[in-house]
Structures are given as structure tokens and as C-alpha cells.
Amino acid sequence: MHPGLRAYKAVAETSLSGREAEVVAFTMMLEELQNAEADASLRAKALDRHQKLWSLIMKANIIDSGHTPDDERALIVNLADKAQKYGIQAILNEELTLFPLIDISRDVLDGLTGVTG
């Protein structure tokens, strides 16, 4: 087997699917936000990553190439907008709890993994 093909096969076998990558991203974000709620020294970094993740999600859904229905894209963009607005408020006001962001992350993660409840 050609070395390039062997390398591609190795990467393809270990790569995450889009859904798996989203689950990992939201799992990490949820953990970071929970840790930041308990330890104020972690807050700025967690909120920075939170804002960046939601920005990426918003951009991906705004420029979607037809893979997601328009109504679902609008819902995701709206959720991203609300999460980012609250994130900005939390950056500006250190007394503001992170629980709404934790709840949003948990709800999205539950939706991605099929958890109901």
C-alpha cells in the first residue's frame, strides 16, 4: 500500500465524525464552565472558549451549504446569539452566575447524545 494511502487510512480510522466532535466540544465546554463556576480563577479562560465555540457554531450555521434545514439553522443561530450575549454579560460582571451557560451546554449535549429528560 502506498505510504500516503496508508497515512490517510490511519487518520480516517481514528478521526471523529462531525457529531462526535460536537459531543467532545460540548463535553469539554460543560466541564470548563462547571469548574469556572466553582473556581473564579478559571472564569476568564472558560468564558473565552465559550465565546469562541459559539462563534464557530454560529458561523458554520450561517454559511451552511444546505446540510441543515433552514428552520434548524435559525434555531441554532438564535441559541448561539443568546449564549454569546449572556457570555458577554458574564465577562463584564464577575458576580453573574455561569449556570445559564452550563444549562445551555448540558441541553445541547443531551440533544447531541440523544438523552431525554
N, C-alpha and C positions, 0 to 999 in steps of 0.2 A: 504494500500500500504506500502511496506517495506520502512523504512526511507532512505536507500541507493538509492533505485529506485526513491523515491520522490526527493532526492537531485540531482540525475543525471538528472531527467526530468526538474527540475528548472533551472539547468545550461544549458542544451541543448536548452531550450526555449529562453534563453537570450544571448546565445553565438553568436558571429559574424561568418558569413561564411568567407571562405578564401578571396573572393573578397571584402566583406565588411571590413574586417580587413586591406586589402591593401588600400582601399579608405581612411579609417581613418588614416593610417600611412602616406600616401602621403598628405592628407589634413593638418595634423599636421606639416609635414616637410615643406610644402609650406608656411604655416603661420610663422613658425620659421625662415625660410630663408628670407622672406619678412621683418619681424621685425628686423632681424640682419642686413639687408641692410640699414635700417633706423636708427639703433642704434648699433654702433660698440661694445658696451659692451656686446651684445648678440651674437656676431660673433663666438667666440671660441666654445661655447656650441652648437650653431646651426650646425656648421661645424662638430663637433664631432659626433653629432647624425646623420647628413647626411652621414658621412663615415660609421658609424655602420649599418645604414639601407641598404645602397647599398652593404655592405659586406655580410649581411644576404641574400639579394636578389641574389647576385652572387653565394654564397654557395648553396642556395636552387636550383638554376638552373643548377649548375654543377653536383649535386648529384641527380637530378630529377629522379624519378623512372618510367618514361615513360608516365607521365600525360600530358606533353607538347611536341609538335613536336620538333625535333632537330633543325630545322631552326629557330624557335621562341626562343628556349633556347639560341642559339648562338647570336641572336639579343639582347636579354636581357642581356646576359653576356657582350657583347660588349658595350652596353649602360652603364651598371654598371661600367665597366672599365673606360670609358671616364668620367663619372660623378665623380668617385673617383680620377682620375688624376687631374681634374680641382679643385676638393675639396682640394687636397694636395697643389696645387699651391696657392689657396686662403688662406690656413692656413699659408703658408710661406710668402705671400705677402699681407699684410693688405690693400693695395691700390687696389687690384684686386676686381672688382665688383662681386656680387653674382648673377647677373641677368641671366647668362647662366644656373646656377643650378636651379634658380627659374623657368626658361622656361622649363627645362627638367622635373621638378617636375609637373608643370602645364600640360605639354603634356601627361605625364604618367597618371595623374589624369583624364584628359579628356578622354583618352583611356579606363580607367577603368570604367568610368561612362557613356561612350557612347556619350560624347559631341563631336560634329564635328565643325570645323570652322576655 
